[in-house]
Amino acid sequence: MPKIERALLSVTDKTGLLPFARQLHELGVELISTGGTAKLLRDNKIPVREVAEITGFPEMLDGRVKTIHPRIAAGVLAIRANPEHMRSLEEHQIPPIQMVVVNLYQFEKIAAKPNVAREELIENIDIGGPTMIRAAAKNFQDVAVLVSPDQYEPVMAELKKGELSAATHWRLAQEAFLHTAAYDRAVSRRLLTIDAPAPVLPETLDIAAKRTAVLRYGENPHQQAALYRLTNAGIAAAEQLHGKELSYNNLVDLDAAWQLVQEFERDAAAIIKHTNPCGCAEQASLKEAYLKALEADPVSAFGGVLAFNRKVDEATAGEVSKLFVEAIAAPAFSEAALTILRAKKNLRLVRVTPTTQPELTIRSISGGLLAQTADTASPEISIKSARQPSDQEMRALLFGWKVCKHVKSNAIVYAREGQIVSVGAGQMSRVDSVKVGAMKAVLPLAGTVVASDAFFPFPDGVEEAAKNGATAFIQPGGSVKDADVIAAADRLGVAMVFTNIRHFRH
């Protein structure tokens, strides 16, 4: 690869630039720069040539025109192995440039400002920067292009050993095109919202996610997998504090547990097995919530994944440490709790920054993607039975309804106030989910309430649950047999509440 004799530096983010530029100078590299970057280098006694010295033109139009000039672009784009290109450079006395160090105007930072004017957005769209980056990346075999301060250290380490390798040039070019593509996406997404709100379901679904981890494997050992991050919050951005590497299945279950506990205002704990809750409770303290969650199905809880919606304290950690658990997610852990939990060598602990519910949930199907708005609708409560639910029953029904939303369909949840009692998940018929929930119950079902994610198509589900001791039901309604189901509730003396909202989870 060509020896780097000349480098163009023009950066908005000046993190790490001074030591990098100084080391380039010490290696004999001539530095060329634009106004603000050039001033920073001169102020720190690093020799630099202004771009204007090479182009013969000053920066123009309030800085809109700096590097866009044949004497710069040609120095970057000329193919060194092409004699005609090199004769052109020589004829016009254009110095070849072997390195371009550019990062772009911080458009996304400006775009995030409340009530930012369109004019300010437009002025923060970089033109010369992307041009230089793309030119250098196109001519990657002759030019090294750096777009992030994270690249300075490894590139300098390689330069000190000699020339940059062809593989490094190619990798830097790939990263450069990713960088400009992400920048263009950010601009286009934001400009589409001017004078009109962004559509909930956009005409083009634009997804850009950074790979943050290559996982050992996917759901099964023969599948490859990686973690990609969209934001700096949620499970994808969680900080791992302890334990083995997180697996694909750990991450899926942690997300299911984390999303469930976010439903509750009081201290809450969730225990997840294969994305379904086998325990969940909301109580006056985190320790009590965990113990109530564990009561529902201690057998299934073995090897499960936990989430808490509060800082995990010493008392809660002491109870959790008695059970074999794969992973725990929480917004924080006390030092005493960490000491207890870190004694379990393989237990994965992650600290999660809460995030707002995404506008869209997305999943892949063969040949494409499905997108839908998040399931955030509130129930529209109406009592259909002759018997009114008691206040305690209503609180239990609303708790069960929140949990039911996070259970795979067909979903049935037996609950008491603030506690899951048993769950029937993923059966092909609703009455079978009722039966499975009863079969798995280790706590008494007498006096429980039942939440159903969709309507009861026949009275049999209500009859079966009432036979097991359930006294009140919450369901969406909407079946052609609603009248029969309500009549069965009245005949059995149980309360029936409709929500007018369905919670299928496929």
Sequence and secondary structure as in RCSB ss.txt:
>XXXX:A:sequence
MPKIERALLSVTDKTGLLPFARQLHELGVELISTGGTAKLLRDNKIPVREVAEITGFPEMLDGRVKTIHPRIAAG
VLAIRANPEHMRSLEEHQIPPIQMVVVNLYQFEKIAAKPNVAREELIENIDIGGPTMIRAAAKNFQDVAVLVSPD
QYEPVMAELKKGELSAATHWRLAQEAFLHTAAYDRAVSRRLLTIDAPAPVLPETLDIAAKRTAVLRYGENPHQQA
ALYRLTNAGIAAAEQLHGKELSYNNLVDLDAAWQLVQEFERDAAAIIKHTNPCGCAEQASLKEAYLKALEADPVS
AFGGVLAFNRKVDEATAGEVSKLFVEAIAAPAFSEAALTILRAKKNLRLVRVTPTTQPELTIRSISGGLLAQTAD
TASPEISIKSARQPSDQEMRALLFGWKVCKHVKSNAIVYAREGQIVSVGAGQMSRVDSVKVGAMKAVLPLAGTVV
ASDAFFPFPDGVEEAAKNGATAFIQPGGSVKDADVIAAADRLGVAMVFTNIRHFRH
>XXXX:A:secstr
     EEEEE S  TTHHHHHHHHHHTT EEEE HHHHHHHHHTT   EEHHHHHSS  BGGGTBSS SHHHHHH
HH  TT HHHHHHHHHTT     EEEE    HHHHHTSTT  HHHHHHT  SHHHHHHHHHHHTTTT EEE SGG
GHHHHHHHHHHSS  HHHHHHHHHHHHHHHHHHHHHHHHHHTTTTS   SS SS     EEEEEES SSSTTS E
EEEESSSSSGGG EEEESS   HHHHHHHHHHHHHHTT SSEEEEEEETTEEEEEEEESSHHHHHHHHHHH HHH
HTTEEEEESS B HHHHHHHTTS EEEEEES B HHHHHHHTTSTT EEEE       SEEEEEETTEEEEEE S
      EE SSS   HHHHHHHHHHHHHHTTS SS EEEEETTEEEEEE S SSHHHHHHHHHHH  S  TT EE
EESS  SSTHHHHHHHHTT  EEEE    TTHHHHHHHHHHHT EEEE S      
